[in-house]
Amino acid sequence: MKFREAILGILVIAIIIIIILPPPAILLDFLLMLSFTLAVIIILTALYALEALEMSLFPTVLLITTVFRLALNISSTRLILWTGEAGQVIETFGQFVAGGNMVVGIIIFAIITIVNYMVITKGSERVAEVAARFTLDAMPGKQMAIDADLNTGLIDEEEAKTRRKKIQDEANFYGAMDGASKFVKNDAIAGILITFVNLIGGTVMGATGITTGDPLPLGEAIQVYSLLTIGDGLVGSIPALLISIATGLIVTKATAESQLSTEMSRQLFGKPVVLYVAGGVLVFLGIFTPLPWYFYVPFGVILIILANAQDRNLQIAAIQSEITTGDSAADEIRRPENVTALLDVEPILLLFGYGLIPLADAAQGGDLMDRIVMIRRQIALELGAIVPTIRLRDNIKLAPNQYRILIKGVEVAGGEIMFDHYMAMNPGYVEEEIDGIETVEPYLGLPAMWISESQRERAEALGYTVVDPPAIIATHITEIIRRHLHELLTRQDVQKLIDNIKEANSVLVEELVPKLATIGDIQKVLGNLLREGVSIRDLVTILETLADYAHMTRDTDMLTEYVRQALRRSISKHYFEGGVNNVITLDPALEQQIMGSVQQTEQGSYLALDPATTQKIFDNLNAELNKLTSMGLQPIILTSPLVRTYFKRLIDQVAPELVVLSYNEIEPSAEIQSIGMVSLA
């Protein structure tokens, strides 16, 4: 073991030896000087530390210094009682600090002890207790914030580990400080008790001559031993006071980017108006009151001069900041690569006219921003996909009440809103009409009416569906996002989804990516599912299925079919309810013709039907769909697994919203009844 590693243990044992074996007076003087020096070093270190964790060992240091100081008190007490002397340091404190007067010494000692115990120690103890409790209570929230930053990619794993360690260190430190503050409190109490014991015991032993063999008169014994006792108390209480102050500095210190002196100067003297008022108050008191003007007036004038200089410096700094900002903006405009910022395309952008600004302005009571946040959460829960940030921007080129929805910079939908009205829609069974302005629901194109606030309750009582303008826009955006979510899913989003389940499914991810499938392959499969409204929230099942079949085929369309079959429970639950469910099927002859028209290429497979056959399919399909819609049922078509993909692509041209399922995607418990068949006849 190196001497540096052993020295701490040697010092602790030396402290214990001091308690057992009395040191000579000259060694006691040296140790008292060392105690004072340590106290000064500790308070200065606490004063100049930027944050509390820079002194993470402070509780341990506090314990060791407290024991060291108590050991010196015991040794000095032994010397005072046995020899009537305690070394030059204690005698000097008793004679010089107390002025050789017993009463003065007692008063000074009492004041120092009261300040230390009642003010500093009590306050430090309370702050340490509160800081420990708040730090422990805040740990879960801080941990969750770190995990959120890590999941969103704002920080890497190393930074997350560093932050977690700092949180743990803070909890340990403030927990230890909560207990260590009791050392300071009890040390002050022990100092008071030791002083009284020394005073009474020294007086008795000096007057009786038990130790010296030469009894002193009672008055002289009181004078001699009281000065020594007070000197001993002052020698111990001053380092104790310094360490108590250091404890208070540590537990009250907040993290700062600069030294405490710099921060205090900036915060206390950084506002000219404060210095102006303070200087004016001092000048007023010096002139119009009996207070000594030669102190108050000059100091007040100095504060006013400092305030004027500070005010001038702030004005210069503001001008320089404005010039720098202007220069930076001009330089940015002149930079050749500045045009690259214009190339960014927002995934989802909502443009609206100035008349709809109150809907998005929280200060004016608008809640559209809150609804946008809920849209992202709702789609994430329903479909399991990451929805990009939805940007909102007013556009002066639009009419005041218009809005437009852009996907990747291209307008895909829009509408017009009457800001101070409600949209009322007849669900089909309300016979009584209401007065309003005729309009069309933006997304579904259903007839509707704009009604005023006064008509709202009556319309709802009659059975109309009444919605406010923010709900109309939010619903429209939600449906547009659902329709285009497969386009918005990027490889980076897929990587985040995989990373989210990787910790609990590391074997699965390592087997699949990139050995059997790339991120791009998984993105295409997930995009195919989202295109038809199938949730990808059960990502583990999806990846398990891909791992099972990716070694058999690289065709992402075929892999999608395998995944859909693995998700048949959720698909059936989504489309089929209890009881008998009516569907349309395909004629086996038509399925055979479709499969015979599939062409295989290196880029994949496609359906090659002649136009006449395609038109017959469309005509028969429309006839069957009209039967279902006339009955108020959702049109669903069932096909064989091999045909489903190609038939869905075919009808996307005329009925993109039509649901096409394969027989393998239906749960055995679902009751299905075919009420129509699409054929070429």
Secondary structure per residue as TSV (DSSP state, phi and psi in degrees):
chain	resnum	aa	ss	phi	psi
A	1	M	-	360.0	134.8
A	2	K	-	-72.6	154.3
A	3	F	H	-61.5	-35.1
A	4	R	H	-61.6	-35.7
A	5	E	H	-75.9	-27.4
A	6	A	H	-90.4	-15.4
A	7	I	H	-65.6	-35.2
A	8	L	H	-64.4	-43.4
A	9	G	H	-63.6	-38.4
A	10	I	H	-62.5	-41.4
A	11	L	H	-66.8	-40.5
A	12	V	H	-64.4	-43.4
A	13	I	H	-63.9	-36.5
A	14	A	H	-62.6	-37.0
A	15	I	H	-62.8	-42.5
A	16	I	H	-64.2	-38.9
A	17	I	H	-64.0	-36.9
A	18	I	H	-60.8	-37.0
A	19	I	H	-66.8	-37.2
A	20	I	H	-82.3	-48.3
A	21	L	S	-105.2	123.1
A	22	P	-	-69.5	125.7
A	23	P	-	-77.7	154.4
A	24	P	-	-65.0	164.9
A	25	A	H	-60.8	-40.6
A	26	I	H	-67.2	-37.3
A	27	L	H	-68.6	-35.3
A	28	L	H	-63.8	-39.4
A	29	D	H	-58.8	-43.7
A	30	F	H	-64.0	-43.0
A	31	L	H	-68.3	-35.4
A	32	L	H	-65.1	-39.8
A	33	M	H	-62.6	-40.3
A	34	L	H	-64.9	-39.9
A	35	S	H	-62.0	-43.7
A	36	F	H	-64.0	-41.4
A	37	T	H	-63.8	-43.2
A	38	L	H	-61.4	-40.2
A	39	A	H	-63.0	-41.3
A	40	V	H	-64.6	-44.0
A	41	I	H	-61.7	-42.4
A	42	I	H	-64.5	-45.6
A	43	I	H	-67.8	-36.6
A	44	L	H	-69.4	-38.8
A	45	T	H	-63.4	-42.9
A	46	A	H	-64.7	-34.6
A	47	L	H	-68.6	-38.2
A	48	Y	H	-100.2	3.3
A	49	A	-	-74.8	137.5
A	50	L	S	-73.8	-34.0
A	51	E	S	-145.8	162.9
A	52	A	G	-62.6	-33.9
A	53	L	G	-68.4	-12.3
A	54	E	G	-66.0	-19.6
A	55	M	G	-120.2	55.1
A	56	S	T	-63.5	-23.3
A	57	L	T	-92.3	11.5
A	58	F	H	-58.2	-41.4
A	59	P	H	-58.3	-40.6
A	60	T	H	-66.4	-44.3
A	61	V	H	-60.6	-39.9
A	62	L	H	-62.0	-42.3
A	63	L	H	-64.1	-45.7
A	64	I	H	-65.1	-44.9
A	65	T	H	-67.1	-34.5
A	66	T	H	-65.3	-45.5
A	67	V	H	-63.1	-40.5
A	68	F	H	-60.8	-44.1
A	69	R	H	-68.4	-38.1
A	70	L	H	-67.3	-35.3
A	71	A	H	-62.5	-40.4
A	72	L	H	-66.9	-36.9
A	73	N	H	-62.7	-41.7
A	74	I	H	-64.4	-43.1
A	75	S	H	-65.6	-42.5
A	76	S	H	-67.5	-35.9
A	77	T	H	-62.3	-42.2
A	78	R	H	-61.2	-44.0
A	79	L	H	-64.6	-42.5
A	80	I	H	-63.2	-44.2
A	81	L	H	-73.7	-33.5
A	82	W	H	-88.4	-36.2
A	83	T	H	-116.4	-13.4
A	84	G	S	74.5	11.3
A	85	E	-	-134.9	156.5
A	86	A	-	-143.6	21.7
A	87	G	-	93.0	166.2
A	88	Q	H	-71.3	-34.9
A	89	V	H	-63.9	-47.7
A	90	I	H	-66.2	-43.1
A	91	E	H	-62.0	-38.8
A	92	T	H	-64.2	-43.8
A	93	F	I	-62.8	-40.9
A	94	G	I	-66.3	-38.2
A	95	Q	I	-83.7	-45.0
A	96	F	I	-83.6	-53.1
A	97	V	I	-66.9	-42.7
A	98	A	S	-86.5	-3.6
A	99	G	T	67.5	23.0
A	100	G	T	70.0	9.0
A	101	N	-	-110.0	124.6
A	102	M	H	-61.9	-44.9
A	103	V	H	-64.2	-44.9
A	104	V	H	-61.4	-43.4
A	105	G	H	-60.9	-43.9
A	106	I	H	-63.0	-41.0
A	107	I	H	-64.7	-45.4
A	108	I	H	-62.3	-45.4
A	109	F	H	-61.4	-41.8
A	110	A	H	-63.5	-41.3
A	111	I	H	-64.1	-46.7
A	112	I	H	-60.8	-42.6
A	113	T	H	-66.5	-42.7
A	114	I	H	-63.5	-45.1
A	115	V	I	-61.2	-43.3
A	116	N	I	-66.2	-46.8
A	117	Y	I	-79.7	-50.2
A	118	M	I	-78.7	-30.2
A	119	V	I	-103.5	-65.7
A	120	I	I	-72.6	-51.0
A	121	T	I	-64.9	-44.7
A	122	K	H	-61.4	-45.9
A	123	G	H	-63.8	-44.0
A	124	S	H	-61.8	-40.6
A	125	E	H	-62.2	-43.4
A	126	R	H	-67.4	-43.5
A	127	V	H	-63.3	-41.9
A	128	A	H	-62.8	-39.4
A	129	E	H	-64.9	-46.4
A	130	V	H	-66.8	-42.1
A	131	A	H	-62.2	-40.4
A	132	A	H	-64.0	-43.3
A	133	R	H	-67.5	-44.9
A	134	F	H	-66.3	-37.8
A	135	T	H	-64.4	-43.6
A	136	L	H	-67.1	-39.0
A	137	D	H	-66.5	-32.1
A	138	A	H	-84.2	-9.2
A	139	M	H	-58.5	-48.3
A	140	P	H	-59.7	-41.8
A	141	G	H	-63.8	-40.8
A	142	K	H	-65.9	-40.2
A	143	Q	H	-62.2	-42.4
A	144	M	H	-65.4	-37.3
A	145	A	H	-64.5	-39.5
A	146	I	H	-65.2	-44.3
A	147	D	H	-62.6	-38.4
A	148	A	H	-65.7	-44.1
A	149	D	H	-63.0	-36.7
A	150	L	H	-68.5	-41.7
A	151	N	H	-68.2	-32.5
A	152	T	H	-86.0	-4.1
A	153	G	T	86.7	7.8
A	154	L	S	-69.4	-28.9
A	155	I	S	-133.3	159.5
A	156	D	-	-97.0	-179.0
A	157	E	H	-64.3	-38.1
A	158	E	H	-64.7	-44.0
A	159	E	H	-63.4	-38.4
A	160	A	H	-62.9	-42.7
A	161	K	H	-62.7	-41.6
A	162	T	H	-61.7	-44.6
A	163	R	H	-66.4	-40.9
A	164	R	H	-61.9	-41.8
A	165	K	H	-63.5	-38.5
A	166	K	H	-65.5	-40.7
A	167	I	H	-62.3	-42.9
A	168	Q	H	-64.8	-41.1
A	169	D	H	-63.9	-40.1
A	170	E	H	-62.7	-43.0
A	171	A	H	-62.9	-44.7
A	172	N	H	-64.1	-40.8
A	173	F	H	-65.3	-51.4
A	174	Y	H	-69.5	-30.6
A	175	G	H	-64.3	-42.2
A	176	A	H	-68.0	-37.2
A	177	M	H	-66.8	-31.4
A	178	D	H	-60.5	-39.6
A	179	G	H	-79.8	-37.7
A	180	A	H	-66.7	-27.8
A	181	S	H	-63.0	-23.6
A	182	K	H	-67.7	-29.8
A	183	F	H	-58.6	-46.3
A	184	V	H	-64.1	-43.7
A	185	K	H	-62.4	-50.3
A	186	N	H	-70.6	-27.0
A	187	D	H	-63.5	-40.5
A	188	A	H	-64.8	-41.3
A	189	I	H	-63.6	-43.0
A	190	A	H	-62.1	-37.9
A	191	G	H	-61.0	-40.6
A	192	I	H	-64.8	-46.1
A	193	L	H	-64.0	-42.8
A	194	I	H	-61.6	-39.0
A	195	T	H	-64.5	-43.9
A	196	F	H	-66.8	-38.5
A	197	V	H	-62.7	-44.8
A	198	N	H	-60.6	-44.0
A	199	L	H	-64.1	-49.2
A	200	I	H	-70.4	-48.2
A	201	G	H	-64.2	-41.5
A	202	G	H	-63.9	-41.8
A	203	T	H	-63.0	-43.8
A	204	V	H	-63.7	-46.0
A	205	M	H	-71.7	-32.8
A	206	G	H	-70.6	-39.2
A	207	A	H	-72.0	-30.8
A	208	T	H	-92.0	-17.3
A	209	G	T	68.3	29.7
A	210	I	T	-62.7	-40.9
A	211	T	T	-94.0	-41.4
A	212	T	T	-86.0	-20.6
A	213	G	S	78.9	-0.5
A	214	D	S	-127.5	94.7
A	215	P	-	-61.2	143.1
A	216	L	-	-106.0	151.8
A	217	P	-	-56.7	149.7
A	218	L	H	-57.4	-42.8
A	219	G	H	-64.5	-43.3
A	220	E	H	-67.0	-38.5
A	221	A	H	-62.0	-42.5
A	222	I	H	-62.9	-42.9
A	223	Q	H	-63.7	-47.5
A	224	V	H	-67.0	-53.3
A	225	Y	H	-73.8	-27.1
A	226	S	H	-69.7	-40.6
A	227	L	H	-64.8	-41.5
A	228	L	H	-64.9	-40.9
A	229	T	H	-65.6	-43.3
A	230	I	H	-65.2	-40.9
A	231	G	H	-59.9	-43.3
A	232	D	H	-63.3	-41.5
A	233	G	H	-64.7	-40.0
A	234	L	H	-67.8	-39.8
A	235	V	H	-60.8	-37.4
A	236	G	H	-83.3	-33.1
A	237	S	H	-76.9	-30.7
A	238	I	H	-67.4	-48.8
A	239	P	H	-60.7	-35.8
A	240	A	H	-63.7	-38.7
A	241	L	H	-63.8	-42.9
A	242	L	H	-62.1	-43.7
A	243	I	H	-70.7	-33.6
A	244	S	H	-63.2	-41.8
A	245	I	H	-63.9	-41.2
A	246	A	H	-60.9	-39.9
A	247	T	H	-61.3	-44.7
A	248	G	H	-62.3	-38.9
A	249	L	H	-64.3	-40.6
A	250	I	H	-66.4	-48.3
A	251	V	H	-76.3	-18.8
A	252	T	H	-98.9	1.0
A	253	K	-	-79.8	130.6
A	254	A	-	-102.1	155.0
A	255	T	-	-64.5	130.7
A	256	A	-	-133.0	159.1
A	257	E	S	-90.1	-4.4
A	258	S	S	-143.9	176.8
A	259	Q	-	-65.4	156.4
A	260	L	H	-59.7	-39.8
A	261	S	H	-62.9	-40.4
A	262	T	H	-66.7	-43.9
A	263	E	H	-64.5	-42.2
A	264	M	H	-64.7	-40.5
A	265	S	H	-62.0	-41.5
A	266	R	H	-69.6	-40.5
A	267	Q	H	-78.8	-35.1
A	268	L	H	-86.0	-35.6
A	269	F	H	-118.0	19.0
A	270	G	S	-87.5	-11.1
A	271	K	-	-111.2	113.7
A	272	P	H	-58.2	-35.8
A	273	V	H	-61.9	-34.7
A	274	V	H	-65.4	-44.3
A	275	L	H	-67.2	-38.2
A	276	Y	H	-59.2	-48.5
A	277	V	H	-66.4	-44.5
A	278	A	H	-62.3	-43.4
A	279	G	H	-63.2	-40.9
A	280	G	H	-63.4	-38.9
A	281	V	H	-63.4	-43.6
A	282	L	H	-64.7	-42.8
A	283	V	H	-62.4	-42.6
A	284	F	H	-61.1	-46.1
A	285	L	H	-64.6	-36.4
A	286	G	H	-70.7	-29.5
A	287	I	H	-91.7	-42.0
A	288	F	H	-103.7	7.8
A	289	T	S	-129.9	164.5
A	290	P	S	-72.7	2.9
A	291	L	S	-62.5	153.3
A	292	P	-	-62.9	109.0
A	293	W	H	-65.3	-28.7
A	294	Y	H	-69.9	-10.3
A	295	F	H	-97.4	-49.5
A	296	Y	H	-72.3	-47.0
A	297	V	H	-65.5	-50.2
A	298	P	H	-60.2	-41.0
A	299	F	H	-68.3	-36.7
A	300	G	H	-63.6	-40.6
A	301	V	H	-63.8	-39.3
A	302	I	H	-61.6	-42.5
A	303	L	H	-63.2	-39.9
A	304	I	H	-65.4	-40.0
A	305	I	H	-63.9	-42.5
A	306	L	H	-63.1	-40.3
A	307	A	H	-62.4	-41.6
A	308	N	H	-63.7	-43.1
A	309	A	H	-65.3	-41.2
A	310	Q	H	-64.8	-40.0
A	311	D	H	-62.6	-42.6
A	312	R	H	-65.3	-39.8
A	313	N	H	-64.8	-39.2
A	314	L	H	-65.8	-39.3
A	315	Q	H	-64.1	-42.1
A	316	I	H	-63.9	-42.4
A	317	A	H	-63.7	-38.0
A	318	A	H	-65.5	-41.2
A	319	I	H	-65.1	-43.2
A	320	Q	H	-63.5	-38.9
A	321	S	H	-64.9	-40.7
A	322	E	H	-64.8	-41.0
A	323	I	H	-65.3	-43.5
A	324	T	H	-62.8	-41.9
A	325	T	H	-63.2	-43.5
A	326	G	H	-63.2	-42.2
A	327	D	H	-64.0	-41.1
A	328	S	H	-63.5	-42.2
A	329	A	H	-64.2	-41.7
A	330	A	H	-65.2	-42.0
A	331	D	H	-62.8	-37.2
A	332	E	H	-65.6	-38.2
A	333	I	H	-67.3	-38.0
A	334	R	H	-75.6	-19.4
A	335	R	-	-65.7	133.4
A	336	P	G	-61.0	-34.7
A	337	E	G	-84.1	4.9
A	338	N	G	-61.2	-26.0
A	339	V	G	-65.7	-19.8
A	340	T	G	-64.2	-29.3
A	341	A	G	-64.6	-24.0
A	342	L	G	-80.1	-11.0
A	343	L	G	-84.7	-13.0
A	344	D	-	-67.2	136.8
A	345	V	-	-116.4	125.5
A	346	E	-	-71.2	129.9
A	347	P	S	-58.3	-46.6
A	348	I	E	-133.5	125.5
A	349	L	E	-134.2	130.5
A	350	L	E	-109.4	114.2
A	351	L	E	-100.8	140.3
A	352	F	E	-146.1	153.8
A	353	G	-	-72.9	167.2
A	354	Y	G	-66.5	-21.0
A	355	G	G	-70.5	-17.8
A	356	L	G	-101.0	4.6
A	357	I	H	-57.2	-39.7
A	358	P	H	-58.8	-24.8
A	359	L	H	-67.2	-30.4
A	360	A	H	-100.4	-5.8
A	361	D	-	-96.7	110.1
A	362	A	G	-63.2	-29.9
A	363	A	G	-64.8	-25.0
A	364	Q	G	-101.4	14.8
A	365	G	T	88.4	5.7
A	366	G	-	-74.9	140.5
A	367	D	-	-121.0	18.5
A	368	L	H	-63.6	-36.9
A	369	M	H	-62.7	-42.0
A	370	D	H	-64.0	-38.5
A	371	R	H	-65.9	-36.3
A	372	I	H	-62.7	-43.0
A	373	V	H	-61.1	-42.0
A	374	M	H	-67.1	-31.2
A	375	I	H	-61.0	-47.0
A	376	R	H	-61.8	-41.7
A	377	R	H	-67.3	-40.9
A	378	Q	H	-62.8	-46.2
A	379	I	H	-68.4	-36.2
A	380	A	H	-61.9	-39.0
A	381	L	H	-72.7	-38.3
A	382	E	H	-78.2	-47.7
A	383	L	H	-107.6	-11.0
A	384	G	-	73.8	16.7
A	385	A	-	-109.6	156.1
A	386	I	-	-86.3	117.6
A	387	V	-	-89.4	126.1
A	388	P	-	-60.8	162.8
A	389	T	-	-60.9	131.8
A	390	I	E	-93.2	114.7
A	391	R	E	-88.8	140.5
A	392	L	E	-114.5	134.3
A	393	R	E	-150.8	131.7
A	394	D	E	-79.9	147.6
A	395	N	-	-134.8	118.3
A	396	I	T	-70.5	-17.6
A	397	K	T	-74.9	-19.8
A	398	L	S	-82.7	156.4
A	399	A	-	-63.4	155.7
A	400	P	T	-53.4	-36.3
A	401	N	T	-104.9	13.1
A	402	Q	E	-94.0	154.8
A	403	Y	E	-140.7	153.7
A	404	R	E	-135.1	141.0
A	405	I	E	-110.9	124.0
A	406	L	E	-113.6	133.5
A	407	I	E	-112.8	116.5
A	408	K	T	54.1	42.1
A	409	G	T	83.8	-0.6
A	410	V	E	-115.1	131.0
A	411	E	E	-68.7	128.6
A	412	V	E	-119.3	-16.8
A	413	A	E	-163.3	168.6
A	414	G	E	-174.3	-179.5
A	415	G	E	-175.6	-177.8
A	416	E	E	-133.7	134.7
A	417	I	-	-120.4	139.7
A	418	M	-	-96.7	110.4
A	419	F	T	-56.3	-44.5
A	420	D	T	-100.9	25.8
A	421	H	-	-126.6	172.0
A	422	Y	E	-119.6	148.7
A	423	M	E	-96.4	124.8
A	424	A	E	-112.9	129.3
A	425	M	E	-123.4	136.7
A	426	N	-	-83.1	117.9
A	427	P	-	-69.6	-5.3
A	428	G	S	117.1	-15.6
A	429	Y	-	-116.0	-1.0
A	430	V	-	-86.4	123.7
A	431	E	-	-93.1	-32.9
A	432	E	S	-76.6	133.5
A	433	E	-	-93.8	156.5
A	434	I	-	-123.1	156.5
A	435	D	-	-80.5	140.7
A	436	G	-	177.6	-175.0
A	437	I	E	-99.2	122.9
A	438	E	E	-66.8	140.5
A	439	T	E	-154.0	-172.9
A	440	V	E	-131.9	133.9
A	441	E	-	-62.0	129.5
A	442	P	T	-60.3	-38.5
A	443	Y	T	-87.8	-53.5
A	444	L	T	-86.6	-15.6
A	445	G	-	74.8	22.3
A	446	L	-	-80.7	147.3
A	447	P	E	-65.8	142.1
A	448	A	E	-150.6	177.2
A	449	M	E	-134.5	139.8
A	450	W	E	-89.2	122.6
A	451	I	E	-122.1	159.7
A	452	S	-	-85.1	171.8
A	453	E	H	-59.8	-36.7
A	454	S	H	-68.1	-22.8
A	455	Q	H	-92.5	-5.1
A	456	R	H	-62.6	-50.8
A	457	E	H	-61.8	-40.0
A	458	R	H	-65.8	-41.4
A	459	A	H	-63.9	-40.9
A	460	E	H	-67.4	-36.8
A	461	A	H	-66.2	-32.6
A	462	L	H	-76.0	-18.5
A	463	G	T	112.5	3.1
A	464	Y	-	-69.5	148.8
A	465	T	E	-86.7	115.6
A	466	V	E	-114.1	126.8
A	467	V	E	-130.8	150.6
A	468	D	-	-90.6	165.2
A	469	P	H	-56.6	-44.6
A	470	P	H	-60.1	-36.7
A	471	A	H	-67.0	-35.0
A	472	I	H	-63.2	-48.8
A	473	I	H	-65.0	-44.0
A	474	A	H	-61.9	-42.4
A	475	T	H	-64.2	-41.6
A	476	H	H	-62.3	-45.5
A	477	I	H	-62.3	-42.3
A	478	T	H	-58.4	-46.9
A	479	E	H	-68.7	-35.8
A	480	I	H	-65.9	-40.8
A	481	I	H	-64.4	-42.5
A	482	R	H	-58.0	-42.2
A	483	R	H	-69.1	-32.8
A	484	H	H	-111.8	12.9
A	485	L	H	-63.4	-32.5
A	486	H	H	-65.1	-27.2
A	487	E	H	-76.8	-30.5
A	488	L	H	-82.5	-15.5
A	489	L	-	-75.1	114.5
A	490	T	-	-102.5	169.2
A	491	R	H	-62.1	-35.1
A	492	Q	H	-64.6	-38.5
A	493	D	H	-63.8	-42.1
A	494	V	H	-62.5	-40.5
A	495	Q	H	-62.4	-40.1
A	496	K	H	-64.4	-40.3
A	497	L	H	-63.6	-41.0
A	498	I	H	-67.8	-42.1
A	499	D	H	-61.6	-30.7
A	500	N	H	-66.1	-30.4
A	501	I	H	-106.3	0.2
A	502	K	H	-65.7	-39.2
A	503	E	T	-61.1	-40.0
A	504	A	T	-88.9	-12.4
A	505	N	-	-135.8	47.9
A	506	S	H	-63.3	-37.5
A	507	V	H	-64.2	-43.5
A	508	L	H	-61.2	-48.6
A	509	V	H	-64.7	-41.8
A	510	E	H	-66.5	-33.0
A	511	E	H	-71.7	-37.5
A	512	L	H	-85.8	-47.2
A	513	V	T	-110.4	126.9
A	514	P	T	-100.8	17.1
A	515	K	T	-64.3	-47.4
A	516	L	T	-101.2	-31.2
A	517	A	-	-148.8	143.3
A	518	T	-	-87.6	170.3
A	519	I	H	-60.3	-36.8
A	520	G	H	-63.5	-40.2
A	521	D	H	-62.9	-45.3
A	522	I	H	-63.5	-37.9
A	523	Q	H	-60.9	-41.7
A	524	K	H	-65.5	-41.4
A	525	V	H	-63.9	-46.5
A	526	L	H	-63.7	-38.4
A	527	G	H	-63.5	-40.1
A	528	N	H	-61.6	-40.2
A	529	L	H	-66.1	-46.1
A	530	L	H	-66.6	-31.2
A	531	R	H	-59.5	-32.5
A	532	E	T	-104.8	15.4
A	533	G	T	77.5	20.0
A	534	V	-	-88.9	128.9
A	535	S	-	-68.6	139.4
A	536	I	-	-107.9	20.1
A	537	R	-	-65.9	-34.3
A	538	D	-	-81.8	66.4
A	539	L	H	-67.4	-30.1
A	540	V	H	-62.4	-45.9
A	541	T	H	-62.1	-39.8
A	542	I	H	-62.1	-47.0
A	543	L	H	-69.2	-36.5
A	544	E	H	-59.8	-44.1
A	545	T	H	-64.8	-42.4
A	546	L	H	-62.7	-39.0
A	547	A	H	-65.2	-30.3
A	548	D	H	-74.7	-35.1
A	549	Y	H	-113.3	-9.3
A	550	A	T	-66.3	-23.9
A	551	H	T	-78.3	-12.1
A	552	M	T	-92.1	-35.3
A	553	T	-	-150.0	148.8
A	554	R	-	-103.7	0.4
A	555	D	-	-72.0	113.5
A	556	T	H	-67.3	-25.9
A	557	D	H	-68.6	-42.4
A	558	M	H	-66.3	-40.5
A	559	L	H	-62.0	-36.1
A	560	T	H	-62.1	-40.2
A	561	E	H	-64.1	-41.0
A	562	Y	H	-61.8	-40.8
A	563	V	H	-66.1	-42.8
A	564	R	H	-59.1	-39.7
A	565	Q	H	-65.7	-35.9
A	566	A	H	-68.8	-24.6
A	567	L	T	-98.7	21.4
A	568	R	H	-60.9	-30.6
A	569	R	H	-63.0	-49.3
A	570	S	H	-69.5	-34.3
A	571	I	H	-66.7	-45.6
A	572	S	H	-63.2	-42.2
A	573	K	H	-61.5	-33.6
A	574	H	H	-73.4	-38.1
A	575	Y	H	-104.0	-24.4
A	576	F	-	-117.3	133.8
A	577	E	-	-106.5	-174.2
A	578	G	S	-66.9	157.4
A	579	G	S	89.1	-165.2
A	580	V	E	-87.9	131.6
A	581	N	E	-110.6	126.1
A	582	N	E	-88.3	133.6
A	583	V	E	-138.8	173.1
A	584	I	E	-114.6	141.9
A	585	T	E	-116.9	172.3
A	586	L	E	-104.0	143.4
A	587	D	-	-63.4	131.8
A	588	P	H	-54.4	-34.5
A	589	A	H	-64.3	-38.5
A	590	L	H	-67.3	-40.4
A	591	E	H	-62.0	-40.1
A	592	Q	H	-65.3	-37.3
A	593	Q	H	-69.6	-37.7
A	594	I	H	-63.6	-45.0
A	595	M	H	-64.8	-32.6
A	596	G	H	-73.3	-15.9
A	597	S	T	-97.3	2.0
A	598	V	E	-76.2	128.6
A	599	Q	E	-109.4	131.5
A	600	Q	E	-99.6	131.4
A	601	T	E	-133.2	173.6
A	602	E	T	-66.1	-27.9
A	603	Q	T	-85.1	-6.2
A	604	G	E	133.7	-169.7
A	605	S	E	-111.7	154.0
A	606	Y	E	-148.7	162.7
A	607	L	E	-97.0	126.0
A	608	A	-	-118.2	81.4
A	609	L	-	-100.3	148.4
A	610	D	-	-74.4	153.6
A	611	P	H	-56.5	-36.8
A	612	A	H	-66.1	-43.0
A	613	T	H	-64.5	-42.2
A	614	T	H	-60.1	-42.6
A	615	Q	H	-65.6	-38.0
A	616	K	H	-61.8	-41.8
A	617	I	H	-60.9	-43.7
A	618	F	H	-64.0	-42.0
A	619	D	H	-65.0	-46.3
A	620	N	H	-65.4	-37.6
A	621	L	H	-62.5	-45.0
A	622	N	H	-61.8	-38.2
A	623	A	H	-64.5	-42.9
A	624	E	H	-69.3	-38.0
A	625	L	H	-64.4	-37.4
A	626	N	H	-62.2	-32.8
A	627	K	H	-62.5	-46.6
A	628	L	H	-67.1	-45.7
A	629	T	H	-64.9	-33.9
A	630	S	H	-66.3	-24.0
A	631	M	T	-90.7	-0.7
A	632	G	T	76.0	24.7
A	633	L	-	-106.5	152.3
A	634	Q	-	-76.5	125.7
A	635	P	-	-69.6	123.6
A	636	I	E	-133.0	133.0
A	637	I	E	-113.0	133.3
A	638	L	E	-107.2	134.1
A	639	T	E	-135.3	173.8
A	640	S	-	-73.0	156.4
A	641	P	H	-59.0	-36.4
A	642	L	H	-72.7	-25.1
A	643	V	H	-91.8	-25.6
A	644	R	H	-51.4	-49.3
A	645	T	H	-60.8	-46.8
A	646	Y	H	-71.6	-36.8
A	647	F	H	-68.5	-37.9
A	648	K	H	-62.9	-41.9
A	649	R	H	-62.7	-37.9
A	650	L	H	-65.2	-47.3
A	651	I	H	-81.9	-10.3
A	652	D	T	-58.0	-23.1
A	653	Q	T	-69.2	-31.6
A	654	V	T	-115.6	-26.8
A	655	A	-	-141.3	72.9
A	656	P	T	-64.8	-22.6
A	657	E	T	-88.0	-4.5
A	658	L	-	-70.1	134.7
A	659	V	E	-87.5	125.9
A	660	V	E	-122.1	120.2
A	661	L	E	-121.5	156.2
A	662	S	E	-100.9	162.0
A	663	Y	G	-62.0	-29.4
A	664	N	G	-76.6	-6.7
A	665	E	G	-97.9	6.3
A	666	I	S	-105.1	130.0
A	667	E	-	-66.3	141.8
A	668	P	T	-58.3	-27.7
A	669	S	T	-76.7	-13.6
A	670	A	S	-77.0	131.3
A	671	E	E	-91.4	118.3
A	672	I	E	-118.3	137.0
A	673	Q	E	-132.7	125.0
A	674	S	E	-84.4	125.1
A	675	I	E	-115.6	9.7
A	676	G	E	-170.0	160.4
A	677	M	E	-143.2	133.7
A	678	V	E	-90.5	124.5
A	679	S	-	-140.6	-178.0
A	680	L	-	-99.1	1.6
A	681	A	-	-74.2	360.0
